[in-house]
C-alpha cells in the first residue's frame, strides 16, 4: 500500500474519530442542557403550585379547591403527567381522581434521587426515571410546613428532541466523512513532508523540550496544525513555569507558617494561684492575630492580644514587628499606656499607613491581683466576678496603633485598673471570635460570647476556652473560618491551686468541624 493511500486512510479515520467525538459531545451536552431545562421548569412549576396550594390546605375542606387546580394543570400542561397535593400527614388532598383523595400518598416506584444540581432548596427533592421526573416541594405557611406537592414531568419531549439531534449529527457525520475522503486523496502528496516535521516536533514536545517550535510550509491546515502545536508547547511551558512558581510560593508560605509559630509562646506560663489558657488559629496559612504572655518577674505578667488589619504574609510581617517592639518595651518596664504610646510612635515611623494594629495590653500583679490595662481600639476585656457571679466588659476609647500621630493617639489614651480576686476570670479575644459567621451568614456575636462566659467562667479558664470553642464549632458548622481567631483567658484560683504548663500543639488544634 502506497504512503498516499496510508495517509488518506489515516485522514479518513481521523475525520471519523473527530466526527464521532464531536457528535457524542454535542449529543451529550444537548441532552444535559435539555434535562437541566426540564428540571428547572419542573422545580419552578412545583414551587408555583406549592404557593397556590398553601391557602387551600389551610381550609377545612381543601379538596374542593385543590381538585379543580390539579385538573386544570393536567389539562393545560402537556408535559405534566401527575400532580398530587398532600397535607402534613401525607394524606392526599388534591388529585385528578377524586377516589384517591383522603388516601395516604404512595411514591412512584423505580424513581432514583437526582444527583446534586443546585436547583433544590432545603426540603425539596428531585427524583427521576428514564421516562419521568418527580419534584417534591413543601407547602409552607409562615415558615411551617403544612403539606407537599408531588409533580411528575414527562421526558418524552427530551427523548424526541434527542432523536432529532442524533439524526442530524449522523447526516453531518456522513457528509464530513465523504468530504474528508475526497480531500485526503488530493492533499496526500503535499502532506508527507510537513507531516514528518510535525511528527518530529511533536516528539520533541513530548520529551519535554517545550522550547521546540515547528515551522512548515504547506497547506494552511498543516500550518494551522503547526501553530496549534507551537501554541500548545508555549502553554505547557508557561504552565510548567507557573507550577514551579506556585510550588515556590507554597513552600514560602509553609516557612512563614513555621516562623509565625515561633512568634507565639511555646508553652503557657505556670502561675501560682492562676490558670491561663490560650487558643490561636489563623484563617489562612499565616495570619495577623497576635498574643503574648510575658513574665516580667516572679510576680508580674504582661498579657498582650492584638489584631493586625490584614491577613497573609503582610499581616505576619506587621505582627512580627509588633511582637518584637512589645517585648522590648515590656522589658523596659513600660506600663501598658506608655507601652502603647511608644509602640504607636515606632510603628508609625516604619509601617505603611494602610496597616494598623488593635492591641490590648494588661499588666497583672499576681501578688495583689491588680490588673492595669490599656486598650488601643481592640475588643473589650470581659471580666467575670466570682463573688457576684456577674460578667462585665471594660474597654477604652484609644485609637488603633500605627496610623495616628502621637498627639492624636495620646489624646484618648487611658489606663484602667481592676482587681482579679479568687474565683474571677478575665477573657480577651480578637474579632474573629465575635464576628464568626455560620451557613446563614449570621454572626456569633458578643452577646452569645458573654452568655457562655457568664455561665462557664466559674469553672476556670481552660474549661471556659474549651466551651467557647465547642459552641463556636457548633455555630459555624461547615462554613470556612473568615478571620484569624485568638482567645486568652486568665482565672484566679484559690491559693495553692495551679495548673500544669500546656504545650502549643495542645491549644492550637483546629476548631472541630461539625
N, C-alpha and C positions, 0 to 999 in steps of 0.2 A: 504494500500500500504506500502510495507516494506521500511525501510530507504535506503536500497541499491537501490531500484527502483527510489526513490525520488532523490537520489544523481545522479544516472545515467541520469535521465530525466533532472535534472538541468544542468549537464555537457553538455548534448546534446544541450540544449537550449543556454547555454553559448557559445559553439562552433559555433552554428548557428549565434548568435549575432555577435561574433567576426569575423566570415567569412563575414557576411553581411557588417559589418562596414569596414573591410579591403577591401572588393570588392568595396564598394562605394567610399572609399578614393582613391583606385588605379584608378578606372574609372574616378573620378573627376580630379585627378592630371594629368592623361594621357590626358584627354580632354583639360585641361588648357594648358598643355605643347604643345599639337598639335596645338591648336588655336594660342598660342603665337608664335610658329614657323611659322605658315601660315601668321600671321600678320606681323612678321618681314620680311619674304620673300616678302610679298606684298609691304611693305613700301620701302624696298631696291630696288625692281624691279621698283616701281613708281619713285624713285629718279633717277635711271639709265635712265629711259625713259624720265624724265624731262631734264636730261643733254643732251640726244640725240635730244630732240625736240627744244632746245634753238636756235641752229643755223638756222634750217628751219623756225622757227617763225619770224626770222628777215628778211627773204626774202619776196619779193613781192607776190609770189605765193607759200606759204608754203605747200599747199595740195599736190603738186606734189612730195614732199619728204616725207611728213608725211603719206600719204595713203599707200605706199609700206611698211613703217616701221610698221604701225598698222597691215597690212595684214600679214606680216612676223611673228610678235609676236603672233598673234592669231593662226597662223598655227603651230608654233613650241612649244608654251606653252599650254599644255592641261588644266592647271588649270586656265588660263586667259579666262574669259567669255566675257569681253568687255574692249575695250581700246579707249578712246576718248581724243583728244588734242584740247583745245580751246585757243583762243587768249585772250588778256587782257580784251576784251569786252564781253567774254563769248560766242563768235561765234565759232562753230566747224570748225577746220581746218584739223583735222586728224580723219578719221572714216573708218570702213570697208565698209560701204555703201556710195558710192560717192554722192548719192542723199541727204544724211544728211549734207554734207559739206555746210558751209556758213549759217547754221541754228543756232538759239540760242539753247544752250545746256539745257536740262531739266533733273534734277537729278531723279534717280530712286525712286519711291515712296515706302514707307514702311521701309526705312532704318533708323536705330537709331544710334546715336553717341556712339562710343565705350568709355567706361569709361577710365580714365587716365591710360595709360600703360607705359609711359616714352619713347615710341618709336617715337611719333610725334614731329617734330620740329616746331617752330613758323611758322604759315601759312599753315601747313599740317593738314589734317583732316581724321579721320578713322571712317567709318560707316559700319554697318553690318545688316544683317537679318539672318533668320535661314539657308538660302542657300548661301548667298553672303557676301563678304567683299569688300567694296569700299574704295579705298585710293585716296585722293585728294592731289596732290603735286604741289606746284607752280613752274613755269618755270621762272628762273631769268636770267638776263644778266647784269653783272656789278652792282649787288645789286638791280636792278629794276625788278619788276615782269612784265613779258611780256605774261604770259599765265598760263594755268594749265593743268595737266594730270589727267584724271579720269580713274583709273584702277580697274576693278572688278575681284575678285578671287572667284572661286567656293569652297564651303565647302564639296563637295561630297567625296573627299578623306578623310577628317576628319571623316565624318559620317561612311564611310566604315571601317576605322581603328577602330572606337569606337565599331561598331557592332562586329568586330572580338575579341576585348578585352573583351566585355561583355560575349560573348560566352565562351571564355577561362576562365573567372572568374566563370561562372556558373559551368563549369566542375570541376574546382578546389574546389569550394564550396561543390559540391556533394561528391567528394572524401573525403574532410575534415570531412563532417558530418558522412559518413559511418565509417571512421576510428575512429572518436570521439565516436560514439555509441558503437563500438566494445570494445574500450579500457575502456570506462567508466564502463561497467559491470565487467571487470576484476579487475579494481582498486577500485571499490566502497567500498569493505570491508576494504581496507587499508586506506581509506580516512577519515573515520568517526572520529577517534580520533584526528588526526592532524588538521582536519578542525575546530574542537571545539577550539583548541589552536589558530588557525588563526583568528577565529571569535572574540575570547576574546582579542587577541592582536589588531585587527583592531578597536574594540570598544574602547579600551584604547587610541589608537592614535586619534580616532575621538573625544574623550573627552579631547583632548589637552594634554594628558600625552605623550609628544613626546619623553621622555627618555625610553619608552617601547621598548623592543627587544623580538622578537618571536623566540623560539627555538623548532624545531620539528625534529623528527627522522622518516622519512618516505621516500617515493619515491623522486627521485631527483626533479621532477617537483614541489612538495609541498615544498621541501627545497628551491628551487629557488623562489617560491612564498613568502616564509617566508623572504628570503633575500631581495626580492623586497619591501615587507612591511617595513623591517628594514631600507633599503636604503631610502624609501620614508619618514619614520619618521625622519631619520637623516637630509635629505634635508629640511624638514619642520622646524626642529629645527634650522638648520643653517640659513634658510631664516627668521625665526622669530627673531633670534638674529641680523641678518643684518638689518631687518626693524627697530628694536629698535635703532640700531646704526645710521641708516640713519635719523631717526626722531631726535636723539640727535644732529647730525651734522647740520641738518636743523634748529633746534632751536638755536644752537650756531651761525649759520650764521645770523639768524634774530637778535640776540642780537648784533652781530658785526655790522650789518647794523644800528641798533639803536645807537650804540656807535659812529659810524662814523658820523651820523647826528649831534651829539653833538660837533664834531670837526669843523663843518662848522659854519660860522656866522649865528646866529639865525635870524638876520634881517640886511638888508643893512643899512649902516650909512646914516643919513640925513645931507647933507652938504650944506652949504650956497654957492650958485652960481655954484654948481657942481651936475651933475646927475650920479649916479652909478648904474650899472646893472650887474648881475652875473647869470650864469647858470651852474649847475653841474648835471651830470648823469653818474653813474657807469655802466660799461659794464656787470658786474656780481653783485651778492648781495652786495659785498663790493669792493672797488676799491683803486687804488693808486694815483689818482689825488688829488690835494690839492690846495685850495686857502684861503686867509685870507685878511681881511681888518681891520687893527689895528690902531685905533685912538691913537696917542701918546699924543696929547693935542688938544686944540681947533683949531689949525692952521695946524697941520701936520697929514698926514695919510700914514701908511705903507701899500703898496699893494704887496701881495705875491701870486705867482702862481707857482705850482710845479707839477712834474710828477715822480712818483716812477717807477723804472724799474721792473714791476711786478704787477699782479692783485691779487684779492682774499685777504685772511687773511694776508699772508706775506706782501703784498703791504700796507694793512691797518696798520700793526704794524710799518713799516718804516715811513708811512705818519704821524702816531701819534707822533713818536719820533721827526720827523722834525717839526711838528707844535709846540710842547712843547718847543723845543730849539729855534725856530724862535721867538716865543712870548717872551721868557725870554731875548734873545739877543736884541729884539726890545725895550723892556722896559729899557734896559741898555743904550739906546740912541746910539746904534751902527749904523753907516752909512751902506748903502747897501753892499759895497765891503767888509768892515770889518766884517759885519754880515756873509756874505757868507764864508769868510775865516775862521772865528771862528767855524761856523757850519760844515765846511768840517773837521776840526780837531776833533770835538766832535763826529760826525757821524762815522768817520773812526776808532775811538777808540772802538766804541761799536757795529758796524754793520758788518755783513758778507760782504766780498768784492764782492760777486756776485750781491749785490744790490747797486744801486746808485740812485741819485735824480738829475733831472734837475730842476733848480729853477730860477725864475725871482723875483727880489726884487727891489721895487721902493719906494722912499720917496717923497711924494707930499706935497709941501708947498702951502696950499690953499690961502694964502695971496698974495704971489708973483706969483703963478702959476708955479714955478720951480719944475721939476721932476728930481731927481737924482736917477739913477738906475744902477744896475749891473745884468748881465745875466750869469748864470752858465750852459751853454750847453742847454738852453731852447730855445723855438721858439722865433723868433724876435718880438719885440714890433712894432705894427702898429700905425702910427701917422698920423692923418688926420688934415691938416691945413685948418681952416675955411676961412681965407682970400684968400689963394692961391687956395682953392678947389682942393688940391692935397694930395695924400697919399704917405707916405714914410715908410720905415721899418728901425729899428735900432736894432742891436744885438751886442754881444761881443764874443770874442774868448775863453772865460773862459771854462774850462772843467767841467763836472758834479761833483756834491758834493758827497763825501763819499768814493772815490776809490783811489785818488792820494794823496801822501804825501804833506805837506804844501808847500815845496819849489817848487814842480812841479805845484801844483794848483795855487799858487800865481804868478807864472811867467807871465801868461797871464791875470791875474785879473785886471779889469779896471772898472772905473765908467764913466757914461756919463750923461750929463746934457742937458735937453731940457726945453722949456717954453711952458706950456699949456695955450694958450690965449683963450678968449671968442670965442666960435664957434669951437674950436679944440676938438678932440676926440682921446683918446688912447685906444687900444684894445690889450689885452694879452690873450693867449689861450694855450691849450695843443695840441699835435699832433693828438689826437683823432678827432679833427675837420678837419684839412687839409688832414689827411690820411683816412678819412671815405670812404668806398667803396660802390658801387652800385651793382645791379644784374649782371652787365657785368664785374665786377672786377676793374672798373676804380676808381681812387682816386678823392676825391672832389678837392683837390689841393689848393696850396697857391695862385695861380693866380686868381681862381674863388673867393676865400675869399677876396682878395684885391679889386676885381672889385665891389663886393657887398658893402664892407666897404666904398670904394670911393664914391659910389652912394648914400648910405643911412646914412652915419655918420653925415651929417649936421643936421639931424632931431633928434639927441640926442641918448644917449646910449641905452635907453630902446627900442626905435624903431629899432635901429641897431641890437640888440641881437635878437629881435623878427623876423626880416627879415632874419638874418643868420639861425635861427632855421627852419624857413619856407622853405628857399632854401635848407637846408640840408635834411629836410624830403622829399621834392620832389625829390631830387637827389638820396637818399638812397633807397626809395621805401620800399620793404618788407625785404631787407637784414638786418640781425641782426647786432646790433652795435658791432664792433670788439674791441673797446678800450674805456677807460674812456674819457669823454668829459667835458671840462671846458672852459668857456668864461667869461672874466671880462672886462667891458668897462667903461671908465670914460670920461665924456664930460664936458667941461667948458661952463656954461650957462651965459647969460647976468646977470649983477648984479641984485640981488633981486629976481631971479627966482630959486627955488629949486625943490625938489621932496619929496613926502611922503615916509616914510620907507616901505619896501616891506618884507613881511613875507617869511620864507624859502619855504613853500609849494607853494607860488605864482611863484617862479622861478625854482622850482625843478620838475615841471611836466615833464613827459616823452615827448620825441620828438614825435610829431604827426606822425602816420603812414599813408601811402597812402592807 
